[in-house]
Amino acid sequence: MRAPRSLTLIGAGLAGALLATLLARRGWHVDVYEKRGDPRVQGYAGGRSINLALAERGRHALRQADADDAVMAQAVMMRGRMVHFLDGRQQLQRYGRDDSEVIWSVHRGDLNLTLLRLAEDAGARLHFHRRLERVDFDGLGATLVDDRDGARHAIGFDALIGADGAGSALRAAMNAHAPLGERSDFLDHGYKELEIPPAPDGDFRIEPNALHIWPRGRYMCIALPNDEKTFTVTLFLPNAPNAEGDPNFAELTDPAAARALFARDFADALPLIPDFDADWAANPQGQLATLRLERWHLDGRALLIGDAAHAMVPFHGQGMNCAFEDCVALARHLDDHADLEAAFAAFADERRPNASAIQEMALENYLEMRDRVDDPDFLLQRELERALHDRHPDRFVPHYTMVTFMRIPYALAHARSELQRHILEDATRGRDALDGVDWDALDARVLRELAPLPDDA
Ligand SMILES: Cc1cc2nc3c(=O)[nH]c(=O)nc-3n(C[C@H](O)[C@H](O)[C@H](O)COP(=O)(O)OP(=O)(O)OC[C@H]3O[C@@H](n4cnc5c(N)ncnc54)[C@H](O)[C@@H]3O)c2cc1C
């Protein structure tokens, strides 16, 4: 018989709560320490990004924990991007072929609550008001602080899993013990959230089943629906003045300056945000970064997952989806290896190249969202992409589909997207329509360069 197996999770956010559920159901003794208070008692004190786009990778992970139905009951379907042009025109660009290929807007707080309930039902022990402060890896002990009164609590552990997000305290402790090869690249753009409330009749003020985008070249606004008929608007802007003279957070020193920017660049959005000045003044300006580590674990004593291991910029809407995929992969490796160090190593070997691929794709997608979605070349390439997908359904699969509606490894999606991008660019160069495209040559190139994709996902 195997020895009793216990794991101590740091962070009861999205990844921590899901992982606790998956592990507790497999018979692990799971303790989860979270720095905030219990959101079931005092309401959710999220802090950032009120809603998130949930895609197939995330939904698959939720299904493993029987959480999908509860989460989907509060999710709002987004069929595509609704592009808002400067002149007020709008255009819906579908993400997939039909309503089987859509993404879902979910509320971070509701999702977290659902997952916490499941974790506790599965037998995980949740400890709130416990902020990891210090770890003694040699003595297998840690100190946690209750920030309400500063009281310190000592615990022992067999192994720690860090699901404590981008600013991970466990990562800092591991790095101090044995360097992880850490590099953080801060984006020179930040974000701020605003709210579109329901219309006076209680309904949504704009099309609910879309992710709205106001692309403006080097900056943009987006809006995602919430099931209480509001939208969360996120403005992405350079942090500081740049050579191009773009608007930037440093120069928007008060709500009036920000309002003037909206009146100029996001004129159709401004009247939808009645509490603009109050939202602007109250909501913090968020920073965005890509975190890369050479090592994710300290032998069998500690491992990082989710944002703690690979925080990324949010432009592909995959950070949570990737963190959920981590949870499923880790549970599988723990099933397959009796030895924790072997399980952690196998997990990191599998996930590191994939996290790195989605981090790159997320950076690339910022350019696409803010600059390309209203560009005729881009739209022609999308038309050709759809046509090639119809001609070669198992070989030429659109980039967005591979990342969002499938579960093939991110690294494979990235490599295939690069090959496909060259094919699309070569075939549309100098054209403003698909008439005259040499389909025979294109078909031959697709057959030569793109092997059929595995159909397991
Ligand atoms: C603006 C924005 C928009 C985004 N949009 C999307 C999207 O549309 N789709 C998507 O998939 N992803 C999106 N993401 C990414 C997503 O938010 C993260 O990838 C996801 O939250 C990662 O989950 P996590 O559990 O690793 O970390 P978190 O969700 O950050 O959870 C970490 C938890 O650890 C706790 N904690 C922190 N420090 C300690 C400590 N010292 N001791 C104990 N507990 C601690 C925190 O309180 C928190 O509960 C977005 C991110 C941002 C910033």
The ligand as an SDF file (V2000), in Angstrom:
LIG
                    3D

 53 58  0  0  0  0  0  0  0  0999 V2000
   -6.7240   41.8850  -17.2400 C   0  0  0  0  0  0  0  0  0  0  0  0
   -6.6550   40.3900  -17.2900 C   0  0  0  0  0  0  0  0  0  0  0  0
   -7.5450   39.6760  -18.0840 C   0  0  0  0  0  0  0  0  0  0  0  0
   -7.4770   38.2910  -18.1630 C   0  0  0  0  0  0  0  0  0  0  0  0
   -8.3460   37.6290  -18.9960 N   0  0  0  0  0  0  0  0  0  0  0  0
   -8.2660   36.2800  -19.0940 C   0  0  0  0  0  0  0  0  0  0  0  0
   -9.1810   35.5730  -19.9400 C   0  0  0  0  0  0  0  0  0  0  0  0
  -10.0540   36.1690  -20.5860 O   0  0  0  0  0  0  0  0  0  0  0  0
   -9.0700   34.2180  -20.0210 N   0  0  0  0  0  0  0  0  0  0  0  0
   -8.1060   33.5250  -19.3390 C   0  0  0  0  0  0  0  0  0  0  0  0
   -8.0340   32.2930  -19.4760 O   0  0  0  0  0  0  0  0  0  0  0  0
   -7.2440   34.1690  -18.5050 N   0  0  0  0  0  0  0  0  0  0  0  0
   -7.3040   35.5160  -18.3850 C   0  0  0  0  0  0  0  0  0  0  0  0
   -6.4530   36.1750  -17.5430 N   0  0  0  0  0  0  0  0  0  0  0  0
   -5.4200   35.3890  -16.8190 C   0  0  0  0  0  0  0  0  0  0  0  0
   -5.9670   34.7870  -15.5370 C   0  0  0  0  0  0  0  0  0  0  0  0
   -6.4770   35.7920  -14.7110 O   0  0  0  0  0  0  0  0  0  0  0  0
   -4.8550   34.0460  -14.8010 C   0  0  0  0  0  0  0  0  0  0  0  0
   -4.1030   33.2740  -15.6970 O   0  0  0  0  0  0  0  0  0  0  0  0
   -5.4380   33.1520  -13.7150 C   0  0  0  0  0  0  0  0  0  0  0  0
   -6.0760   33.9380  -12.7240 O   0  0  0  0  0  0  0  0  0  0  0  0
   -4.3290   32.3050  -13.0820 C   0  0  0  0  0  0  0  0  0  0  0  0
   -4.8390   31.5650  -12.0090 O   0  0  0  0  0  0  0  0  0  0  0  0
   -3.9320   31.2280  -10.7440 P   0  0  0  0  0  0  0  0  0  0  0  0
   -4.7790   30.4140   -9.8670 O   0  0  0  0  0  0  0  0  0  0  0  0
   -2.6190   30.7180  -11.2240 O   0  0  0  0  0  0  0  0  0  0  0  0
   -3.6200   32.6290  -10.0760 O   0  0  0  0  0  0  0  0  0  0  0  0
   -4.6750   33.6770   -9.3180 P   0  0  0  0  0  0  0  0  0  0  0  0
   -5.9880   33.5100   -9.9780 O   0  0  0  0  0  0  0  0  0  0  0  0
   -3.9670   34.9380   -9.3560 O   0  0  0  0  0  0  0  0  0  0  0  0
   -4.7580   33.0740   -7.8610 O   0  0  0  0  0  0  0  0  0  0  0  0
   -3.7180   33.1880   -6.9290 C   0  0  0  0  0  0  0  0  0  0  0  0
   -4.2870   33.0430   -5.5330 C   0  0  0  0  0  0  0  0  0  0  0  0
   -3.2190   32.9880   -4.6030 O   0  0  0  0  0  0  0  0  0  0  0  0
   -3.4730   33.8500   -3.5150 C   0  0  0  0  0  0  0  0  0  0  0  0
   -2.1730   34.2620   -2.9630 N   0  0  0  0  0  0  0  0  0  0  0  0
   -1.2930   35.1470   -3.4920 C   0  0  0  0  0  0  0  0  0  0  0  0
   -0.2050   35.2500   -2.7080 N   0  0  0  0  0  0  0  0  0  0  0  0
   -0.3970   34.4100   -1.6520 C   0  0  0  0  0  0  0  0  0  0  0  0
    0.3770   34.0790   -0.5070 C   0  0  0  0  0  0  0  0  0  0  0  0
    1.5770   34.6380   -0.2930 N   0  0  0  0  0  0  0  0  0  0  0  0
   -0.1070   33.1640    0.3610 N   0  0  0  0  0  0  0  0  0  0  0  0
   -1.3250   32.5750    0.1500 C   0  0  0  0  0  0  0  0  0  0  0  0
   -2.1080   32.8810   -0.9210 N   0  0  0  0  0  0  0  0  0  0  0  0
   -1.6520   33.7750   -1.8140 C   0  0  0  0  0  0  0  0  0  0  0  0
   -4.2710   34.9790   -4.1230 C   0  0  0  0  0  0  0  0  0  0  0  0
   -5.0090   35.6870   -3.1560 O   0  0  0  0  0  0  0  0  0  0  0  0
   -5.1550   34.2260   -5.1080 C   0  0  0  0  0  0  0  0  0  0  0  0
   -6.3420   33.7560   -4.5240 O   0  0  0  0  0  0  0  0  0  0  0  0
   -6.4950   37.5820  -17.4160 C   0  0  0  0  0  0  0  0  0  0  0  0
   -5.6190   38.2810  -16.5960 C   0  0  0  0  0  0  0  0  0  0  0  0
   -5.6900   39.6780  -16.5310 C   0  0  0  0  0  0  0  0  0  0  0  0
   -4.7240   40.3980  -15.6380 C   0  0  0  0  0  0  0  0  0  0  0  0
  1  2  1  0
  2  3  1  0
  2 52  2  0
  3  4  2  0
  4  5  1  0
  4 50  1  0
  5  6  2  0
  6  7  1  0
  6 13  1  0
  7  8  2  0
  7  9  1  0
  9 10  1  0
 10 11  2  0
 10 12  1  0
 12 13  2  0
 13 14  1  0
 14 15  1  0
 14 50  1  0
 15 16  1  0
 16 17  1  0
 16 18  1  0
 18 19  1  0
 18 20  1  0
 20 21  1  0
 20 22  1  0
 22 23  1  0
 23 24  1  0
 24 25  2  0
 24 26  1  0
 24 27  1  0
 27 28  1  0
 28 29  2  0
 28 30  1  0
 28 31  1  0
 31 32  1  0
 32 33  1  0
 33 34  1  0
 33 48  1  0
 34 35  1  0
 35 36  1  0
 35 46  1  0
 36 37  1  0
 36 45  1  0
 37 38  2  0
 38 39  1  0
 39 40  1  0
 39 45  2  0
 40 41  1  0
 40 42  2  0
 42 43  1  0
 43 44  2  0
 44 45  1  0
 46 47  1  0
 46 48  1  0
 48 49  1  0
 50 51  2  0
 51 52  1  0
 52 53  1  0
M  END
$$$$
